[in-house]
Amino acid sequence: MFSKFSFWHYLLLLIPITVIANNYHFHAIITFILASAVLVPLAHFLGEATEVLSKKTGDHFSGIINATFGNAAELVIAILAIRSGLVDIVKYSLIGSIIGNILLILGLSIFVGGIKFGGLKLNSSITSTTIIHLSMAAMCFAVPSIFVKENTLLSLNKYSICIAIVLLTVYFVGMFYTIINREDKEATRVIREEIESTAPDWSMTKSLTVLILATIGLVFISEILVHQIVPLVESTHIPPAFVGLIILPLVGNVAEHSVAIGCAMKNKINLSLAIAAESSTQIALFVSPICVLIAGLFGQNFNLIFNKIELITLGMSIGGTWLVVHDNKSNWWEGFSLLSFYLIIAIAAYFL
């Protein structure tokens, strides 16, 4: 099926080991690490299949494909965790995925790109659109949290459903605008073509096969991973906030991280910015509302009510990112600053 084997292929050999560890009740730490390691190549191949299909189907369908599978790992893990009643951890993971993209991925990309190539020029269209979308999502998360009352759970759930519909509408209308607007369409097309140029030369049949198999594997392994979260927390005493804010987003985004950093090392910092921006926007405007709408199917109360720590962390992350990219240029020091901010958040989530 594959012409040559790479590091990603060898990681797939951990699948049977993970299944054995789960079935024979190995320690939660071992099973969790194995499942996390297996999710990385599955997410990688799913991403490659998605890019190939986007390239072959054109602008009109590529947006739908990317919306559906662009953040598949995070979405699958979130849905399974909601089904298991881990609502608070999922909320942390949504915030963690966004700050991981705009602080860790973007920060590391700017850092390595700046060290290798010096000053970096950023695409103004990508930076402005990203900040607008993330700011709007942050406001949607903040408004109900400010006015929340303990006896209004039903009203909050209804409110969250309405906001979820609004966020999804904004996401798909924005996608439609990009398709019909000539200037934005051209800018997006150039970025998309450069990203797709790194995709493998697969046929449509092979791409669909990889997509289906990777998705099935992703769901199966994510099920194992989610079942290990509670035993992991109980046995290691790792704070649930740290698991949701740091660990789960890292597991779901490792493959994406490697692509973005690879682009930065090739002096394609705008591709790194596009990857971080697109992933963050999908989490805020697509994955979050989908979680709200699907939670009801499992009898879970999942609303867009976040605590002060989550909101302040998200707001400061967006603000810090804006300070770095607003002038459409950057350097390795600014990338290091974003990484330092991410490290501070991780330390706070673990110890506080």
N, C-alpha and C positions, 0 to 999 in steps of 0.2 A: 504493500500500500504506500510506503514511503521509499523514495529513491535512496536516501541516505539517513543514517541515524545521527541524532544530535543529543546534547545533554538533556533536552526535554523528553526525548523518547526513553532514555534510560530511567528517568524519574518515574515513568509509567509502570516500571517493574515493581514499584512499591505498592501497587494496587492490591495484589493478592496478599502481601504481607499485612497491609492495613486491615483487610477483611479478616485474616486470621487473628490479628490482635484484638479486633472488635468481638469476634465470635468466642474467643477463648478468654475474654475479660482481662486483657493485659491492663496494667496500671493506666489511669486516665491520661497521665502526661505522655506516655509512649504512644498511645493510640491517637491522641490529639495532634502530636507532632507528625506522626505518619500521615494522618488525614490531611493536615495542612500542607505537607510536602507534595502529596498527590494532587491537591487542588491546583497547584501552581502550573504544571504542564497541561492539565485539562483546560484551565483558563487560557493558557497560551494558544493551544490548538483551536479552541473555540474562537479566540480573537482573530487568528489567521484565517479561519474559514469564513468568518464574518466579513473581513476585509476583501477576500476574493469574491464573495457573493455581491458585495457592494460595488465592486469594480465592474462586475459582469452585468448587473441589473440596471445601472445608470442612476441618475440623480433622484428620480421620483421614488424609487424603492429602497435606495441605499439608506435614506433617513429612517425608514421604518425598520429595516434590518438592524441598523445600529442602535435604535431605540430599544428593540427587543432583546438583542444579545450583547450590546455594548458593555453593560454592567451585570451580566448574567450571574456571575459568581456571587456578588454582593446581594443581588435580588433573591437568588435561591436560598442562600444562607439566612437572609432576613425572614423570608416566608416560613422556612422550617423552624426557625427560632421562635417566631410568633406563634406557630402551631403548638410549640412546646411550652408556651407561656412565658418566654423570656423577653417580655415586652421592653423592659427598661434597658436591657443589654442591646436590643435592636435599635432603640433610640440613640444610645451612645454610639453604636456602629455607624448610623447614618451621619451623625456629626463628625465622627472619626474619619469616615471615608472622604468627606469634603475637605477637612483640614489636612488630611493625609495627601490629597491631590495638590492643594494649593500651597502647602508648606513643605512637605517632604519631597514629593515628585518634582514640583517646580523649583523648590529650593536646591535640591541636589543637582537638577539639570543645569540651573544657572551657575551653581558652584563649579561643577566640572567643566562646563562650557567656558566659563569666564577664566578659569585657570589655563585652559588650553588655547583659547583664542582671544583673550583680553576682553575689551568692551563688547557688549552684545546689543543688537537692535531688535526690538520686539514689534510685532504687528499690532498697530493701534486698533484695528477692527476687532481682533480677537480679544485684546485686553479690555476694551470698553464693554463689549457685549457680555463677557464673563462677569465682570464686576456688577453690571446691571442685574443680570439674572440671579447671581448669588445674593445680592443685597435685597432683592425682592423676596427671595425664598426666606432669608433671615427675618425680614419683617413679618412674613406670614407665620413663621414659627413664634415670633416674639409677641404679637398682638394678643392672641388668646391666653398666652402664659401670663401676661401682665394683668388681665382681668379675671383670671381663673378663681373660682370659688369651690369649696369642697363639695357642695351639694348640687353641683350643676354638671355631673358626669354625662347624663344623657344629652344635655344641650351641647356640651363640648364635643361629644362624638358626632352629633349632627353638624356642628360647626366645622369639624375636621373633615368630614365627608365633603362638605361644600367647598372648603379650601382645596381639598385634594382634586376636585373636579376643575377648579380654577387653575391650579398648577399644571395639570395635564393639558388643559386647553392652551395655556400660555406656551407650553413646550411644543405642542404640535402646530400651533399657529406660527410660532417662531421658525419651526422647520419649514412650513409652507412659505413663509416670507423669504427665507433664504433661497428657496427654489425659484421663486418668481422674480425676485429683485436682482437685476442684472449685475450691479456692482458687488453686492454681497455674494451672489451666486458665483461670480468669477473668483473672488477671493477664497471662498470655500472650496471651489473646484481645484484651485492650485494646491491648497493645503491637502485636500483629500487625495489628489493624484500623487503627491509626494509620499503620503502615508501608504497608499495602496501600492506604490512602487516597491515597497519593502515586503509585500505579501508574496507568498510562494506561487509558482506557476501551476496551479491546479485546475483541473476541469470542473465543470459545474457539478457533475455526478460525485466526484471525489470530495468537493467542498461540502456538498449536502450530507454525504456520508460521515465526514469528520464532524460536521456540525451536530448531527443527530447523536453520534456515539459520544462526543465530548459532553453534550448536554445531559445524556443519560448518566454518564460517569460522574458528572458534576452533582447531579441530584443525589445519586447513591452515596458518594463520599461525603457530601455536605450533611446528609442525614447522620452519618457516623460522627462527624465533627460536632454537630449540634448536641448530640446525646452525651458528648464528653465534657461539655461546658460546665454543667453543675458539678460533676465529680471532680473536675479540674480545680474549680474554685474552692470546693470544700477541702480537698487534699493539700492544696498549695497555699491556700489563704490569699490568693491573688485577688485584689478588689474587682468586683464585677465591672466597675467603671473602666478599669484598665483593660479588661478583656474586650469590652465593647468599643472603647475609644481608640485603642492602639492595636491589639492583637488581631481581631477579626478583620479590620480594614487592611492590615498588612497582608494577611493571608489571601484576601480576595483581590489584591492589587499588585502582587509581586510581579506577575508577567507584564502588566502595564507599566510598572516602574522601570523594568529593564529596557523596554522599548523606548520610553521617553529619555532615559539616560543615554542609551545608544545613539539616539538622534542628536542629543546635545554634544556628544563626543565627535559627531560628524559635522559640527557647525550648522546644525539645523535646529536652532533653539526655538524657532517658531512652531516647529512640529511638536516639540516637547510641551510648549505652551498650549498648543491646540489639544493635545492628548489630556493634559491636566484640566483644561477648561471644559472640554466636552464631557469628561468623566464626572467632574464636579456638578455641571449643569444637569446631567442625567440623574445623578443621585438626588439633587434638590427638587427637580421639577418632574421626574418620572418615577424613580424608585420609591421615594417617600410617599407620594400619593397612592401608588399601587399598594404599598403596605397597609395604608389606612383602609382602602377598599376591600382588600383580601382578608383582613383580620376578622371581619364579621362572619366569614365563612367558617372560621374555626371557633366562633364564640368568644373571641378575645376583644378586649377594649383597647384598641390602639388609636390614640389621637395624636395630634400635632402639638401637644403640650410638653414643653421642655423646661427643665429647671434652670435656675439662674446660672449655674456653672456651665451648662451646655451652651446657653445663649451667649454668655460673655465670651466663652472660648471661640465660638463661631464668629461673633462680631469682631473680636480682636484679630482673628486670623484673616478675615476678609479685609479689615482695615490695614493690617500689616502688608498683605499682598498688594493692595492698592498703592501703598507708599512705594513699593518696589517697582511696579510696572506702569504707573500713571504717566511717567515721562517717556515711555516707549524705549527705554534703554536700561541696561543693567550690567552688573559685574559680579565677580566671584564673591566679593564681600557681602553684597546684598543677598546672594544665595546662601551664604553661611549664616546670615542673620535669620533667614526663614527657617533654616535647619535648627538653629539654636532655640528659636521660639517653639518649634515642634518638640524638641527635647525637653524644654521646660514644662510643656503641657503633659508629656508622658510621665515625667517625674512627679508632677502634681497629682496626676490620676492614680499613680501607684501608692504614694505615701499619704495623701490627704483624703 
